[in-house]
């Protein structure tokens, strides 16, 4: 199992919309995540920053992430959620969510 965390800004004027979307997350999106070996996925909010954490239990992370990106339901979901977010200045290239480095873990 691999752990992944990432950070992005939430546009303040979009907070209510973002919360509403996640309060009723689309079943097709959840199924695509599970099919791609994602579990224990959480998003936290503090002072305008979204922090995500997930666990990956597959063998080919790149292929599984590509399957999520290719999923039509997920693409539609992202058309709603992406405008709510603003990448950090430190995000590079095609990143929207900036990966966070794990510096401590207690099992």
C-alpha positions in Angstrom: 0.0 0.0 0.0 1.2 3.5 -0.9 0.0 6.7 0.7 -0.5 9.9 -1.3 -1.3 13.4 -0.1 -1.7 16.6 -2.0 -2.7 20.3 -1.5 -4.7 22.8 -3.5 -6.4 26.1 -2.7 -10.2 26.3 -2.6 -11.7 29.5 -4.2 -13.6 31.1 -1.3 -16.6 32.0 -3.5 -16.9 28.3 -4.5 -16.7 26.8 -1.0 -20.5 26.1 -0.7 -20.6 24.5 -4.2 -17.5 22.4 -3.5 -18.9 21.2 -0.1 -22.3 20.4 -1.8 -20.6 18.3 -4.5 -18.7 16.3 -2.0 -21.6 15.8 0.3 -23.3 14.0 -2.5 -20.3 12.5 -4.4 -21.4 10.9 -7.6 -21.5 7.0 -7.4 -19.8 6.7 -10.8 -16.8 8.7 -9.6 -16.6 6.7 -6.4 -16.7 3.5 -8.4 -13.9 4.7 -10.7 -11.7 5.5 -7.7 -12.3 2.0 -6.2 -11.7 0.3 -9.6 -8.4 2.2 -9.7 -7.4 0.7 -6.3 -7.9 3.9 -4.3 -9.2 3.5 -0.7 -9.2 5.5 2.5 -9.6 8.8 0.5 -10.2 11.9 2.4 -10.2 15.7 1.7 -9.8 18.2 4.5 -10.2 22.0 4.5 -8.4 24.5 6.6 -8.0 28.3 5.9 -8.8 27.9 2.2 -6.4 25.0 1.6 -7.7 21.5 0.6 -5.6 18.6 1.8 -6.2 15.2 0.3 -5.0 11.8 1.5 -5.5 8.5 -0.1 -4.2 5.0 -0.1 -3.3 3.1 -3.2 -3.3 -0.7 -3.3 -2.6 -1.5 -6.9 0.4 -2.5 -9.0 0.5 0.3 -11.6 -0.3 3.7 -10.2 0.2 5.5 -13.5 -2.2 3.2 -15.4 -4.8 3.4 -12.6 -4.6 7.2 -12.6 -5.0 7.2 -16.4 -8.1 5.0 -16.1 -9.6 7.6 -13.7 -8.7 10.4 -16.1 -10.3 8.6 -19.0 -13.6 7.9 -17.2 -16.4 10.0 -18.7 -18.2 10.4 -15.4 -15.1 11.5 -13.7 -14.4 14.0 -16.5 -17.8 15.5 -16.0 -17.2 15.6 -12.2 -13.9 17.4 -12.7 -15.7 20.0 -14.9 -17.6 20.9 -11.8 -14.9 20.6 -9.2 -11.9 22.0 -11.0 -13.3 25.6 -11.3 -13.6 25.6 -7.5 -9.9 25.0 -7.0 -6.7 27.1 -7.6 -3.3 25.3 -7.8 -0.6 26.5 -5.4 2.2 28.6 -6.9 4.5 25.7 -6.3 2.5 23.3 -8.5 4.4 22.4 -11.7 3.4 21.5 -15.2 0.0 19.8 -15.4 -0.3 19.4 -11.7 -3.4 20.9 -10.1 -3.2 19.2 -6.7 0.5 19.7 -5.6 1.9 16.5 -4.1 2.8 16.7 -0.4 5.9 14.9 0.9 5.4 12.5 3.8 7.9 13.3 6.5 6.4 11.2 9.3 4.2 8.2 9.8 3.1 6.2 12.8 1.7 2.8 12.1 
